[in-house]
Every structure is written in structure tokens, then in C-alpha cells.
């Protein structure tokens, strides 16, 4: 696959390039900025705590800090940057809108920019959905789209209950949090999400996935099961924040069959898995599943805030204003999103993510026999997780994961953590990642794990 000149930025950052919070006070141009941030910003800030850097320039995979240090960014805006930082086609699309004199704020009015975005989006949807779909612009964040999806199915079905999964993460607003794994809400029924490494049934593999499907079916059909017919089921094709757990294809097909047979709308949360991330354009494509509702954000805005839901026309039963919002018409995000969707499609970046992701997974699994702290390596496409454990007990090792993240930063590599105990190192590199860059990422991570273990 040919790469544009904007994709092949330098990857050879010296090991001392990164700097973490245990490396002493930051000096130079960024010192005052970091100090004022700590004084002024909320205690709820997250990434700023583990990544004490001040980005001033970025291109593709690389971020440069105010102090001149460079980092390979495998966080990618939590998966938002499908094409990496400041890709030329995204910048060109944004400049085109700015130079045209078009309005930047239009609420939900129709514009040529919006029409181009919806046309490109529908061209990439699963065929079984695109032929009879409606789109609601929710903006600006994925959690707003989750809220819209829940309102949609509750309105269409007249029911209030919801089926969600252990380990899920759907956002930070009230309704989205109710559907996430750590919350407790009487309207939400928690179902076991299949996973091999720590299978809730103790068996893993196809047998564990089958038991999960049977559990779901039995619970819905048992008149004494205590579960009222729900308004919908929401599922992530790959649980990201939950620890990078890909859903087995057969299991996801069973969820589709179970919900369709019982008139339960299936909501696919593709906020992080969409736009080629998992090695297919959408995460549900691996299983050939067509959901009733798709929740989309992150990469569809081309690095800018944008969120939509796409759903079957028969569900379009809500009244005007049932889910409104001031910032639903972000013209710059729509232009950047159109350029991103088209570039991913035209350049086969989903296939590229599948091939390169499989290669990276194989390399990381090859490390596991040499590092007792690596419990499991898993993922799909360029959505990769390395679960770290206490070698003596086999239990989660969150402190070690923090140390690995720090050791990565010291070596000029940005990663983040996830999983139920924050013991999974997560990699979300841009889909434009080159072979050379992938090797540099793996080398730094491979060096960071034993360094953190020794520490």
C-alpha cells in the first residue's frame, strides 16, 4: 500500500526522549504550563496525570513536546486519530471549509458539507443497514450518541429495560454510565461478556462463548428469571476500556439471532471499533452482523468532535427535539470526517490494520514466554492489549502496569491502560502505521516491560 509523504515521519527517537512524572520536575518552555494546569484544572483530569508532556507539534504517529522531546503516540486520542495527527487530507478538508466562507455553526440545518459526510458515511455502512437507514447527529461526543441510542429504542419499543455486558464502557453521562460495567441500575440487566483469559465460566474459547449465549437466551425466556422484555441490547464488538476483549464472531451472531427473534433492538457501540480500527470497516463486519442501531464517534470526525447514531428506519418514531443539542452541526468535523472515511476506504486501511495488527500480536505473543509478567496478549486489528499479572499469584498487577506505562513514556512511547483492574497495556496506533514504526513501537514496549519489572 502506498503511503503519502505525510505518513512516513521519523521514528528513531532516542530512548531518553520520553519523560515521565518520576523523572523530576519538567524544565524548559513547558514547565510553567504544566504547573498552571495542576493549579487550575479539575482533580478529575486523567491523561494529563500519566502523560506530563506539553504537545506543541504533531504529525502522523509522532508528537513533539514543548521541551523538544518526541514520542510515538499509540494512544491516538483514545482511538480518535485513524490517520494519525494532522494528516494532509484532513488538513486540506478543514482548510477548504475555512477558505470557502461557509458557516461553521449551523445547528442541525442541511449544508453541502453535511450532505457530503452523510453520503460517504452511508457508502461505508453494512449493506443491510444502509439501504434503509436514518441518521441522527448527536454531537459532540460518543456518550451523547449512546444517550440518543437509548432514547431511540426506549421510544420505539415503549420499554425501559436494557441488556448490557460486564466489563462494558459506553461513556460518562448518566444513561451511558448505567449501561457501563461498573454501574448499578435496576433497569439494566448485566450479561456475561465472553473472554478467554478470565472466562466467567472457567472454560474460555468456543465453549465459554456458547455458555454466555445460553445464559442470555435462558434469562430472557425464563418467566421466573426476573427480566422484563428490554428496550434493547448494547454491545461493543471489542471491549476497549474493559481490557481489549474481542467478541467471538459466533457469539455475536448468536446475540443477533437472540435479539431479532424476540424483537429486541441490537445496538452496536462502534465508537472505538469503527472506521477500520479492528481490521474491518466496522467491528460487527467480522461476524457479518447487521445491528439495528450503530453508535459512532471518535474517528468519524477525523480528529474533531462528532457523534451520530445510524439506525433502521422503523425505529424512527421519536418526536422532533427528542434528542437535541446545540453542537450537532460541526462543519469542520464533518469535512474532516468525510476525508477520513474516504481515505480509509480508498486506501484499504482496514485490511492494512488487519494484517499489521496480526503481525504485532504475533510478535507480542512471542515475548510472553520470556516475561512471566505477561499474562495474555489479545486484540483485533490495531486494537491491542497486553495483560500484566503478578507472576507469583497470576492475579492482576495494576502497579506493574503503571510502571510499564511510565517506562514506555521514558522511552518515547505513549500507551494507556485499561481492563477491570487497569492492568492491561493498550495500543491504539493510527491506521497509517508503517512497518518501521510498528517495529519501533514493539521494541520500546519490549524494553519497557523488563525494565518496569526490575524497578
LINRA-V264459 format. One line per field, one symbol per residue. ss: DSSP state (H for helix, E for strand, C for the rest). phi: phi as a letter, one per 20 degrees, with the letter a starting at -180 (. if undefined). psi: psi as a letter, one per 40 degrees, with the letter a starting at -180 (. if undefined). A space follows every 10 residues. Layout:
ss = ???
phi = ???
psi = ???
This chain:
ss = CCCCHHHCCC CCCCHHHCCC HHHCCCCCCC HHHHHHHHHH CCCCCCHHHH CCCCEEEEEE CEEEECCCCE EEECCHHHHC CCCCECCHHH HHHHHHHHHH CCCCCCCCCC CHHHHHHHHH HHHHCCHHHH CCEEEEECCC CHHHHHHHHH HHHHHHHCCC CEEEECCCCC CCCHHHHHHC CCCCCCCEEE ECCCCCCCCC CCCCHHHHHH HHHHHHHHHH HCCCCCCCCC CEEEECCEEC CCCCEECCHH HHHHHHHHHH HCCCEEEEEC CCCCCCCCCC CCHHHHHCCC CCEEEECHHH HCCCCCCEEE EEHHHCCCCC CCCCCCCCCC HHHHHHHHHH HHHHHHCCHH HHHHHHHHHH HHHHHHHHCC CCCEEEEEEE CCEEEEEEEC CCCCCECHHH HHHHHHHHHH CCEECEEECC CCCEEEECCC CCCCHHHHHH HHHHHHHHHH HHHHC
phi = .fdfffedff deefgeffbd feenffdnge gffffffffd effegdgffe cfccfcbbbl edddefenfd ceeddlmlnf egdmflfgff ffffffffff nffeccldff bgffffffff fffdfggfdf fbccccedke cgffffgfff fgffffemdd fbdccgnfbc pdegfffgee feecbfedee dfefbefcgf encmmfffff ffffgfffff effdfndfge facdbegcfe gfpldfffgf ffffffffff fdmdgedeed geefmngenc fcgffgemed fecddcalff emodfabbdc bfgfefdeeg nfbdrfdedf fffffffgff gfffffdlff ffffffffff fffffffgfe cfeeebcbqb mecccceecf gfdmefcfff ffffgfffff enceccdbnf dlddeddcff fegegffgff ffffffffff fffff
psi = hiiideefii eghidedihi eeeiihiade dddddddddd iieeicddde ggighdiihb ehhhideeii ihhfdfffed gdeahfiddd ddddddddee eiidhebfih iddddddddd dddeihdedd dgiihhhdie iddddddddd dddddddeid iihiiieihe aeidddddei deihheehhh ihhhiddghe eedaaddddd dddddddddd eheeeehihi dihhihdhhc deeghhhidd dddddddddd defhhhhhgf ddeifedeei dideddefhh idhhhhabde efeihhhiih iideegeiih edgaidfefg dddddddddd ddddddefdd dddddddddd ddddddddee heehdihiah bfgiihhiih ddeeiigddd dddddddddd efhhiiiaid efehhhhgii eehidddddd dddddddddd dddd.
